[in-house]
Amino acid sequence: MDAVEVAAVGQDAQAEQAREDPAIITEVGVAAGEVLLYLDEHGATPVRRVIRELACPAPITFMAMGALVREGLVRAVRHDLEVILEPCHQQLVTGPVPEVWGG
């Protein structure tokens, strides 16, 4: 089995898990929002720091970061032995959070 087949099997397993447990999709979405807000506030940040700073479980945060990279909202750039996440836009949140949203 080559690397492409292994990746396809892994994706199929993740898709099956998401169908069985739709709550994980919500959890990943919330974590993605937290990652975006963190990057908006702190700028480019090493992946390890994002994992350490957020309250989400590490596997969920990794899934969220992967989704954000696939959607083109953040970039993952290798720098020496680190992977740096950087927002694709200067500032993702441009104004204060409206009061009806809890701001």
ZIBELNOR-V307006 format. One record per backbone hydrogen bond with DSSP energy under -0.5 kcal/mol. NH is the residue of the N-H (numbers start at 1). CO is the residue of the C=O. E is the energy in kcal/mol with one decimal. If there is no record, write none. Layout:
NH&CO&E + NH&CO&E
//
This chain:
6&2&-2.2 + 7&3&-2.4 + 8&4&-2.3 + 9&5&-2.3 + 10&6&-2.3 + 11&7&-2.5 + 12&8&-2.3 + 13&9&-2.1 + 14&10&-2.1 + 15&11&-2.5 + 16&12&-2.3 + 17&13&-2.2 + 18&14&-2.3 + 19&15&-2.0 + 20&16&-1.9 + 21&17&-2.3 + 24&21&-1.6 + 25&22&-0.7 + 26&22&-1.2 + 27&23&-2.4 + 28&24&-2.5 + 29&25&-2.2 + 30&26&-2.5 + 31&27&-2.2 + 32&28&-2.4 + 33&29&-1.9 + 34&30&-2.0 + 35&31&-2.5 + 36&32&-2.4 + 37&33&-2.4 + 38&34&-2.4 + 39&35&-2.8 + 40&36&-2.3 + 41&37&-2.0 + 42&38&-2.8 + 43&39&-2.5 + 45&85&-2.6 + 47&83&-2.9 + 49&46&-0.5 + 50&46&-1.9 + 51&47&-2.5 + 52&48&-2.1 + 53&49&-2.8 + 54&50&-2.0 + 61&57&-2.3 + 62&58&-2.7 + 63&59&-2.1 + 64&60&-2.4 + 65&61&-2.6 + 66&62&-2.4 + 67&63&-2.2 + 68&64&-2.3 + 69&65&-2.2 + 70&66&-2.5 + 71&67&-2.2 + 72&68&-0.5 + 72&69&-1.0 + 73&68&-2.1 + 74&68&-1.1 + 75&86&-3.1 + 77&75&-0.6 + 77&84&-2.9 + 79&82&-2.8 + 82&79&-2.5 + 84&77&-3.3 + 84&82&-0.5 + 85&45&-3.2 + 86&75&-2.4 + 88&73&-2.3 + 94&92&-0.6 + 101&98&-1.5 + 102&99&-1.8 + 103&98&-1.9
//
